[in-house]
Amino acid sequence: MKKLIYLLVPLFLFSCVKVDDKKDTSSLIKNSESDDITFIIDLKINQNTNEDLNVFVEEITQNVIDKEDFCLEYAYYLSDDGVSVTLYEKYINSDAAIKHGQNFMSGPFFDRFFNLFTLEKFIVTGPASEEFKSFTKENGFVIEYRNSIDGFLR
């Protein structure tokens, strides 16, 4: 539990949410009217990895915060037993999600990510475009599309 707290506190303090002072926050947007696309990715931590989980999480999180202004939310949740991680990412739309995927695959974290983790489940909610679906399929990702994230976060 301590690891989870140590992991989440910096993530929330340095969230990639950008505040727009001119934005009217008094009205709610229904999910069906939003272009936001959310990833919920269940990962198993590889036991034979040479990566330090905490160092890697800090580096990749800082990279997303510093370089991806289209990221709305980004967090990792470490299981109590320390054998799995749930990654939560929210992007402004499908184009932003594709851009993130391109950045990730061509960046310094791709090989390290799959050295540290095994992908168990990749769930996407929101209005995923046909371009996004094609992009993920062409790059070997098996995605499960859902209408909402209710009940998925641990």
MDTraj code that builds the backbone (N, CA, C; nanometers):
import mdtraj as md
import numpy as np

residues = "MET LYS LYS LEU ILE TYR LEU LEU VAL PRO LEU PHE LEU PHE SER CYS VAL LYS VAL ASP ASP LYS LYS ASP THR SER SER LEU ILE LYS ASN SER GLU SER ASP ASP ILE THR PHE ILE ILE ASP LEU LYS ILE ASN GLN ASN THR ASN GLU ASP LEU ASN VAL PHE VAL GLU GLU ILE THR GLN ASN VAL ILE ASP LYS GLU ASP PHE CYS LEU GLU TYR ALA TYR TYR LEU SER ASP ASP GLY VAL SER VAL THR LEU TYR GLU LYS TYR ILE ASN SER ASP ALA ALA ILE LYS HIS GLY GLN ASN PHE MET SER GLY PRO PHE PHE ASP ARG PHE PHE ASN LEU PHE THR LEU GLU LYS PHE ILE VAL THR GLY PRO ALA SER GLU GLU PHE LYS SER PHE THR LYS GLU ASN GLY PHE VAL ILE GLU TYR ARG ASN SER ILE ASP GLY PHE LEU ARG".split()
xyz = np.array([
    [0.0823, -0.1189, 0.0000],
    [0.0000, 0.0000, 0.0000],
    [0.0868, 0.1252, 0.0000],
    [0.2024, 0.1180, 0.0718],
    [0.2921, 0.2322, 0.0763],
    [0.3424, 0.2668, -0.0635],
    [0.3740, 0.1617, -0.1407],
    [0.4235, 0.1839, -0.2767],
    [0.3187, 0.2558, -0.3602],
    [0.1947, 0.2168, -0.3434],
    [0.0861, 0.2788, -0.4172],
    [0.0748, 0.4266, -0.3823],
    [0.0846, 0.4585, -0.2567],
    [0.0760, 0.5984, -0.2136],
    [0.1933, 0.6771, -0.2682],
    [0.3154, 0.6219, -0.2563],
    [0.4338, 0.6901, -0.3087],
    [0.4246, 0.7107, -0.4592],
    [0.3596, 0.6193, -0.5278],
    [0.3456, 0.6278, -0.6718],
    [0.2383, 0.7279, -0.7134],
    [0.1282, 0.7292, -0.6423],
    [0.0154, 0.8126, -0.6827],
    [0.0298, 0.9593, -0.6444],
    [0.0902, 0.9875, -0.5304],
    [0.1018, 1.1266, -0.4861],
    [0.1742, 1.2120, -0.5902],
    [0.2933, 1.1716, -0.6397],
    [0.3594, 1.2550, -0.7416],
    [0.2782, 1.2643, -0.8705],
    [0.2098, 1.1552, -0.9042],
    [0.1303, 1.1586, -1.0268],
    [0.0193, 1.2619, -1.0186],
    [-0.0458, 1.2690, -0.9047],
    [-0.1535, 1.3661, -0.8911],
    [-0.1007, 1.5076, -0.8757],
    [0.0144, 1.5219, -0.8104],
    [0.0728, 1.6547, -0.7965],
    [0.1185, 1.7105, -0.9300],
    [0.1675, 1.6237, -1.0155],
    [0.2196, 1.6675, -1.1446],
    [0.1321, 1.6171, -1.2577],
    [0.0039, 1.6170, -1.2363],
    [-0.0915, 1.5703, -1.3370],
    [-0.0760, 1.6476, -1.4653],
    [-0.1051, 1.5811, -1.5765],
    [-0.0916, 1.6483, -1.7054],
    [-0.2182, 1.7243, -1.7422],
    [-0.3059, 1.7442, -1.6470],
    [-0.4257, 1.8239, -1.6717],
    [-0.3854, 1.9702, -1.6803],
    [-0.4256, 2.0344, -1.7861],
    [-0.3983, 2.1770, -1.8025],
    [-0.5252, 2.2541, -1.7717],
    [-0.5124, 2.3561, -1.6918],
    [-0.6275, 2.4354, -1.6518],
    [-0.6406, 2.5527, -1.7471],
    [-0.7602, 2.5686, -1.7999],
    [-0.7902, 2.6813, -1.8868],
    [-0.8821, 2.7740, -1.8085],
    [-0.8295, 2.8880, -1.7652],
    [-0.9060, 2.9786, -1.6806],
    [-1.0317, 3.0313, -1.7482],
    [-1.0346, 3.0311, -1.8798],
    [-1.1492, 3.0849, -1.9519],
    [-1.2582, 2.9809, -1.9744],
    [-1.2295, 2.8557, -1.9412],
    [-1.3237, 2.7474, -1.9652],
    [-1.4401, 2.7551, -1.8661],
    [-1.5612, 2.7406, -1.9157],
    [-1.6797, 2.7411, -1.8314],
    [-1.6976, 2.6015, -1.7731],
    [-1.6805, 2.5889, -1.6424],
    [-1.6914, 2.4586, -1.5776],
    [-1.8290, 2.4378, -1.5160],
    [-1.9220, 2.5279, -1.5420],
    [-2.0532, 2.5162, -1.4797],
    [-2.1457, 2.4209, -1.5541],
    [-2.1087, 2.3782, -1.6741],
    [-2.1942, 2.2857, -1.7474],
    [-2.1253, 2.1511, -1.7624],
    [-2.2033, 2.0472, -1.7581],
    [-2.1510, 1.9123, -1.7725],
    [-2.1684, 1.8660, -1.9161],
    [-2.0759, 1.7816, -1.9601],
    [-2.0840, 1.7233, -2.0937],
    [-2.1108, 1.5748, -2.0767],
    [-2.2102, 1.5249, -2.1449],
    [-2.2385, 1.3821, -2.1408],
    [-2.1281, 1.3088, -2.2161],
    [-2.0980, 1.1859, -2.1724],
    [-1.9950, 1.1073, -2.2393],
    [-2.0205, 1.0965, -2.3889],
    [-2.1449, 1.0838, -2.4285],
    [-2.1773, 1.0680, -2.5696],
    [-2.1510, 1.1947, -2.6496],
    [-2.1350, 1.3081, -2.5819],
    [-2.1086, 1.4346, -2.6504],
    [-1.9613, 1.4739, -2.6450],
    [-1.8794, 1.3922, -2.5839],
    [-1.7382, 1.4217, -2.5660],
    [-1.6538, 1.3453, -2.6683],
    [-1.5430, 1.4061, -2.7095],
    [-1.4489, 1.3398, -2.7984],
    [-1.3382, 1.2696, -2.7210],
    [-1.3376, 1.2855, -2.5852],
    [-1.2339, 1.2238, -2.5023],
    [-1.2275, 1.0736, -2.5276],
    [-1.1059, 1.0219, -2.5286],
    [-1.0855, 0.8778, -2.5428],
    [-0.9971, 0.8331, -2.4271],
    [-1.0377, 0.7251, -2.3618],
    [-0.9709, 0.6787, -2.2411],
    [-0.9137, 0.5392, -2.2630],
    [-0.7907, 0.5189, -2.2135],
    [-0.7270, 0.3875, -2.2148],
    [-0.7242, 0.3354, -2.0718],
    [-0.7590, 0.2093, -2.0548],
    [-0.7399, 0.1380, -1.9297],
    [-0.6626, 0.0128, -1.9685],
    [-0.5381, 0.0073, -1.9232],
    [-0.4485, -0.0992, -1.9669],
    [-0.4015, -0.1777, -1.8445],
    [-0.4343, -0.3057, -1.8424],
    [-0.3874, -0.3926, -1.7347],
    [-0.2566, -0.4564, -1.7776],
    [-0.1572, -0.4431, -1.6908],
    [-0.0227, -0.4916, -1.7189],
    [0.0246, -0.5831, -1.6069],
    [0.0952, -0.6869, -1.6446],
    [0.1604, -0.7729, -1.5465],
    [0.3071, -0.7326, -1.5434],
    [0.3635, -0.7182, -1.4231],
    [0.5040, -0.6830, -1.4093],
    [0.5874, -0.8087, -1.4322],
    [0.6796, -0.8025, -1.5273],
    [0.7666, -0.9157, -1.5573],
    [0.8655, -0.9357, -1.4425],
    [0.8726, -1.0572, -1.3931],
    [0.9599, -1.0872, -1.2794],
    [1.1076, -1.0860, -1.3169],
    [1.1383, -1.1116, -1.4436],
    [1.2785, -1.1193, -1.4866],
    [1.3291, -0.9886, -1.5479],
    [1.2622, -0.8799, -1.5217],
    [1.3017, -0.7521, -1.5790],
    [1.4211, -0.6934, -1.5045],
    [1.4976, -0.6136, -1.5754],
    [1.6080, -0.5428, -1.5106],
    [1.5721, -0.3958, -1.4870],
    [1.4477, -0.3577, -1.5169],
    [1.3996, -0.2211, -1.4961],
    [1.3565, -0.2009, -1.3514],
    [1.3791, -0.0825, -1.2994],
    [1.3278, -0.0429, -1.1695],
    [1.1922, 0.0224, -1.1946],
    [1.0860, -0.0361, -1.1416],
    [0.9504, 0.0110, -1.1667],
    [0.9339, 0.1577, -1.1312],
    [0.9791, 0.1973, -1.0140],
    [0.9587, 0.3351, -0.9689],
    [1.0316, 0.4354, -1.0575],
    [1.1541, 0.4049, -1.0948],
    [1.2311, 0.4943, -1.1814],
    [1.1627, 0.5053, -1.3176],
    [1.1232, 0.3914, -1.3731],
    [1.0591, 0.3916, -1.5045],
    [0.9294, 0.4717, -1.5024],
    [0.8456, 0.4492, -1.4017],
    [0.7169, 0.5197, -1.3921],
    [0.7393, 0.6707, -1.3829],
    [0.8354, 0.7126, -1.3033],
    [0.8641, 0.8560, -1.2930],
    [0.9096, 0.9132, -1.4274],
    [0.9982, 0.8422, -1.4974],
    [1.0502, 0.8910, -1.6253],
    [0.9406, 0.9005, -1.7314],
    [0.8624, 0.7964, -1.7464],
    [0.7606, 0.7963, -1.8521],
    [0.6491, 0.8962, -1.8197],
    [0.6127, 0.9077, -1.6928],
    [0.5098, 1.0037, -1.6529],
    [0.5564, 1.1457, -1.6813],
    [0.6789, 1.1765, -1.6438],
    [0.7331, 1.3101, -1.6686],
    [0.7390, 1.3396, -1.8182],
    [0.7706, 1.2392, -1.8982],
    [0.7750, 1.2562, -2.0432],
    [0.6374, 1.2937, -2.0977],
    [0.5348, 1.2243, -2.0527],
    [0.3992, 1.2542, -2.0994],
    [0.3579, 1.3939, -2.0551],
    [0.3861, 1.4276, -1.9292],
    [0.3484, 1.5585, -1.8765],
    [0.4190, 1.6708, -1.9520],
    [0.5481, 1.6534, -1.9785],
    [0.6277, 1.7578, -2.0443],
    [0.6005, 1.7713, -2.1940],
    [0.5707, 1.6610, -2.2605],
    [0.5689, 1.6637, -2.4071],
    [0.4334, 1.6454, -2.4722],
    [0.3342, 1.6020, -2.3971],
    [0.2056, 1.5718, -2.4601],
    [0.0966, 1.6617, -2.4033],
    [0.0789, 1.7775, -2.4664],
    [-0.0207, 1.8718, -2.4169],
    [-0.1635, 1.8306, -2.4513],
    [-0.1797, 1.7185, -2.5206],
    [-0.3124, 1.6680, -2.5541],
    [-0.3590, 1.5611, -2.4562],
    [-0.2784, 1.5362, -2.3533],
    [-0.3135, 1.4398, -2.2494],
    [-0.3977, 1.5106, -2.1437],
    [-0.5138, 1.4560, -2.1134],
    [-0.6006, 1.5145, -2.0120],
    [-0.5751, 1.4555, -1.8735],
    [-0.5532, 1.3247, -1.8674],
    [-0.5284, 1.2562, -1.7406],
    [-0.4334, 1.1397, -1.7671],
    [-0.3494, 1.1093, -1.6656],
    [-0.2508, 1.0032, -1.6818],
    [-0.2124, 0.9523, -1.5442],
    [-0.2259, 0.8222, -1.5190],
    [-0.1903, 0.7676, -1.3883],
    [-0.1650, 0.6172, -1.3969],
    [-0.0825, 0.5690, -1.3052],
    [-0.0587, 0.4261, -1.2860],
    [-0.1128, 0.3873, -1.1499],
    [-0.1682, 0.2671, -1.1404],
    [-0.2153, 0.2135, -1.0135],
    [-0.1483, 0.0784, -0.9926],
    [-0.0656, 0.0668, -0.8906],
    [0.0057, -0.0563, -0.8591],
    [-0.0807, -0.1433, -0.7684],
    [-0.0904, -0.2723, -0.8005],
    [-0.1706, -0.3634, -0.7186],
    [-0.1068, -0.3791, -0.5815],
    [-0.1879, -0.4154, -0.4829],
    [-0.1396, -0.4343, -0.3465],
    [-0.0304, -0.5407, -0.3386],
    [-0.0419, -0.6446, -0.4226],
    [0.0582, -0.7515, -0.4191],
    [0.1817, -0.7200, -0.5036],
    [0.1803, -0.6071, -0.5747],
    [0.2968, -0.5629, -0.6508],
    [0.3262, -0.6409, -0.7770],
    [0.2291, -0.7157, -0.8277],
    [0.2546, -0.7952, -0.9485],
    [0.1877, -0.7389, -1.0741],
    [0.1024, -0.6382, -1.0560],
    [0.0366, -0.5823, -1.1738],
    [0.0175, -0.4312, -1.1593],
    [-0.0031, -0.3697, -1.2731],
    [-0.0239, -0.2250, -1.2802],
    [-0.1415, -0.2011, -1.3728],
    [-0.2254, -0.1056, -1.3366],
    [-0.3289, -0.0582, -1.4274],
    [-0.2898, 0.0829, -1.4688],
    [-0.2813, 0.1022, -1.5973],
    [-0.2464, 0.2315, -1.6546],
    [-0.3749, 0.2978, -1.7004],
    [-0.3939, 0.4222, -1.6627],
    [-0.5125, 0.5002, -1.7006],
    [-0.4643, 0.6239, -1.7758],
    [-0.5128, 0.6404, -1.8987],
    [-0.4769, 0.7562, -1.9794],
    [-0.6030, 0.8108, -2.0452],
    [-0.6128, 0.9437, -2.0537],
    [-0.7276, 1.0062, -2.1191],
    [-0.6748, 1.1146, -2.2121],
    [-0.7188, 1.1094, -2.3373],
    [-0.6740, 1.2034, -2.4398],
    [-0.7919, 1.2805, -2.4958],
    [-0.7636, 1.3967, -2.5553],
    [-0.8703, 1.4865, -2.5980],
    [-0.9553, 1.4288, -2.7113],
    [-0.8974, 1.3390, -2.7913],
    [-0.9734, 1.2754, -2.8989],
    [-0.8904, 1.1626, -2.9592],
    [-0.9447, 1.0956, -3.0595],
    [-0.8759, 0.9833, -3.1228],
    [-0.7460, 1.0257, -3.1903],
    [-0.7445, 1.1435, -3.2508],
    [-0.6212, 1.1920, -3.3148],
    [-0.5091, 1.2068, -3.2124],
    [-0.5424, 1.2589, -3.0946],
    [-0.4433, 1.2739, -2.9887],
    [-0.3949, 1.1368, -2.9403],
    [-0.4860, 1.0406, -2.9321],
    [-0.4480, 0.9048, -2.8909],
    [-0.3538, 0.8418, -2.9933],
    [-0.3786, 0.8654, -3.1217],
    [-0.2890, 0.8154, -3.2266],
    [-0.1524, 0.8814, -3.2131],
    [-0.1518, 1.0124, -3.1920],
    [-0.0256, 1.0860, -3.1762],
    [0.0530, 1.0309, -3.0576],
    [-0.0163, 1.0046, -2.9473],
    [0.0501, 0.9461, -2.8314],
    [0.1103, 0.8104, -2.8689],
    [0.0335, 0.7278, -2.9384],
    [0.0830, 0.5962, -2.9799],
    [0.2072, 0.6074, -3.0673],
    [0.2050, 0.7010, -3.1615],
    [0.3213, 0.7224, -3.2482],
    [0.4418, 0.7689, -3.1664],
    [0.4202, 0.8638, -3.0757],
    [0.5282, 0.9128, -2.9892],
    [0.5851, 0.7996, -2.9040],
    [0.4975, 0.7188, -2.8488],
    [0.5384, 0.6092, -2.7620],
    [0.6198, 0.5046, -2.8384],
    [0.5705, 0.4657, -2.9550],
    [0.6381, 0.3611, -3.0313],
    [0.7724, 0.4064, -3.0882],
    [0.7870, 0.5351, -3.1169],
    [0.9131, 0.5835, -3.1728],
    [1.0052, 0.6428, -3.0651],
    [0.9580, 0.6467, -2.9426],
    [1.0348, 0.7087, -2.8338],
    [1.1208, 0.6100, -2.7573],
    [1.1851, 0.6597, -2.6533],
    [1.2801, 0.5790, -2.5767],
    [1.2170, 0.4803, -2.4785],
    [1.0854, 0.4816, -2.4642],
    [1.0225, 0.4007, -2.3607],
    [0.9603, 0.2708, -2.4103],
    [0.9414, 0.2556, -2.5398],
    [0.8687, 0.1412, -2.5948],
    [0.9326, 0.0081, -2.5539],
    [1.0603, -0.0121, -2.5863],
    [1.1269, -0.1380, -2.5534],
    [1.1353, -0.1586, -2.4027],
    [1.1650, -0.0525, -2.3292],
    [1.1737, -0.0611, -2.1843],
    [1.0382, -0.0985, -2.1236],
    [0.9314, -0.0429, -2.1795],
    [0.7960, -0.0699, -2.1313],
    [0.7660, -0.2195, -2.1410],
    [0.7951, -0.2773, -2.2580],
    [0.7638, -0.4192, -2.2765],
    [0.8683, -0.5119, -2.2150],
    [0.9813, -0.4591, -2.1719],
    [1.0750, -0.5349, -2.0893],
    [1.0214, -0.5448, -1.9469],
    [0.9542, -0.4406, -1.9026],
    [0.9021, -0.4339, -1.7667],
    [0.7634, -0.4970, -1.7530],
    [0.6803, -0.4820, -1.8555],
    [0.5406, -0.5251, -1.8465],
    [0.5018, -0.6223, -1.9575],
    [0.4017, -0.7047, -1.9263],
    [0.3323, -0.7848, -2.0261],
    [0.1894, -0.7318, -2.0314],
    [0.1423, -0.7014, -2.1509],
    [0.0083, -0.6471, -2.1698],
    [-0.0953, -0.7567, -2.1464],
    [-0.1824, -0.7352, -2.0501],
    [-0.2873, -0.8312, -2.0181],
    [-0.4196, -0.7948, -2.0855],
    [-0.4570, -0.6666, -2.0770],
    [-0.5847, -0.6219, -2.1332],
    [-0.5734, -0.4742, -2.1678],
    [-0.6298, -0.4362, -2.2820],
    [-0.6273, -0.2969, -2.3292],
    [-0.7711, -0.2586, -2.3616],
    [-0.8294, -0.1756, -2.2763],
    [-0.9684, -0.1321, -2.2929],
    [-0.9684, 0.0144, -2.3337],
    [-1.0525, 0.0474, -2.4305],
    [-1.0674, 0.1853, -2.4763],
    [-1.2132, 0.2240, -2.4637],
    [-1.2370, 0.3416, -2.4036],
    [-1.3720, 0.3962, -2.3981],
    [-1.3715, 0.5309, -2.4687],
    [-1.4863, 0.5684, -2.5166],
    [-1.4991, 0.6948, -2.5886],
    [-1.5157, 0.6676, -2.7371],
    [-1.5384, 0.7746, -2.8121],
    [-1.5658, 0.7603, -2.9553],
    [-1.4376, 0.7363, -3.0367],
    [-1.3886, 0.6136, -3.0342],
    [-1.2685, 0.5787, -3.1101],
    [-1.2982, 0.5857, -3.2596],
    [-1.2189, 0.6621, -3.3305],
    [-1.2383, 0.6773, -3.4752],
    [-1.1914, 0.5524, -3.5492],
    [-1.2342, 0.5393, -3.6716],
    [-1.1891, 0.4278, -3.7555],
    [-1.0382, 0.4349, -3.7761],
    [-0.9836, 0.5573, -3.7852],
    [-0.8379, 0.5739, -3.7996],
    [-0.7660, 0.5191, -3.6770],
    [-0.8203, 0.5468, -3.5578],
    [-0.7605, 0.4947, -3.4346],
    [-0.7669, 0.3422, -3.4336],
    [-0.8813, 0.2870, -3.4672],
    [-0.8965, 0.1411, -3.4687],
    [-0.7998, 0.0771, -3.5677],
    [-0.7842, 0.1379, -3.6832],
    [-0.6893, 0.0867, -3.7828],
    [-0.5466, 0.0963, -3.7327],
    [-0.5116, 0.2098, -3.6735],
    [-0.3763, 0.2315, -3.6207],
    [-0.3402, 0.1253, -3.5174],
    [-0.4304, 0.0996, -3.4230],
    [-0.3991, 0.0029, -3.3182],
    [-0.3912, -0.1390, -3.3748],
    [-0.4801, -0.1710, -3.4660],
    [-0.4788, -0.3051, -3.5266],
    [-0.3516, -0.3265, -3.6083],
    [-0.3142, -0.2276, -3.6880],
    [-0.1935, -0.2375, -3.7710],
    [-0.0677, -0.2527, -3.6863],
    [-0.0716, -0.2022, -3.5637],
    [0.0450, -0.2095, -3.4762],
    [0.0369, -0.3230, -3.3748],
    [-0.0563, -0.4146, -3.3962],
    [-0.0616, -0.5373, -3.3180],
    [-0.1283, -0.5291, -3.1826],
    [-0.2014, -0.4210, -3.1547],
    [-0.2698, -0.4089, -3.0270],
    [-0.4112, -0.4638, -3.0398],
    [-0.4461, -0.5532, -2.9495],
    [-0.5818, -0.6072, -2.9442],
    [-0.6567, -0.5235, -2.8419],
    [-0.7555, -0.4492, -2.8900],
    [-0.8280, -0.3543, -2.8069],
    [-0.9699, -0.4053, -2.7813],
    [-1.0156, -0.3851, -2.6596],
    [-1.1543, -0.4112, -2.6239],
    [-1.2216, -0.2750, -2.6106],
    [-1.3231, -0.2493, -2.6893],
    [-1.3923, -0.1197, -2.6865],
    [-1.5136, -0.1290, -2.5956],
    [-1.5273, -0.0296, -2.5071],
    [-1.6385, -0.0237, -2.4119],
    [-1.7026, 0.1137, -2.4176],
    [-1.8257, 0.1234, -2.3690],
    [-1.8981, 0.2503, -2.3651],
    [-1.8577, 0.3383, -2.2486],
    [-1.8160, 0.2765, -2.1363],
    [-1.7772, 0.3551, -2.0190],
    [-1.6711, 0.2814, -1.9399],
    [-1.6104, 0.3520, -1.8423],
    [-1.5079, 0.2904, -1.7589],
    [-1.5635, 0.2430, -1.6263],
    [-1.6924, 0.2595, -1.6043],
    [-1.7517, 0.2188, -1.4773],
    [-1.7192, 0.0724, -1.4465],
    [-1.6690, 0.0480, -1.3268],
    [-1.6413, -0.0870, -1.2819],
    [-1.5052, -0.1419, -1.3231],
    [-1.4241, -0.0660, -1.3975],
    [-1.2966, -0.1179, -1.4434],
    [-1.1812, -0.0823, -1.3537],
    [-1.1835, 0.0339, -1.2919],
    [-1.0728, 0.0726, -1.2073],
    [-1.0833, 0.0011, -1.0742],
    [-0.9701, -0.0467, -1.0264],
    [-0.9677, -0.1250, -0.9019],
    [-0.9857, -0.0365, -0.7817],
])
top = md.Topology()
chain = top.add_chain()
for i, resn in enumerate(residues, 1):
    res = top.add_residue(resn, chain, resSeq=i)
    for name in ("N", "CA", "C"):
        top.add_atom(name, md.element.get_by_symbol(name[0]), res)
traj = md.Trajectory(xyz[None], top)
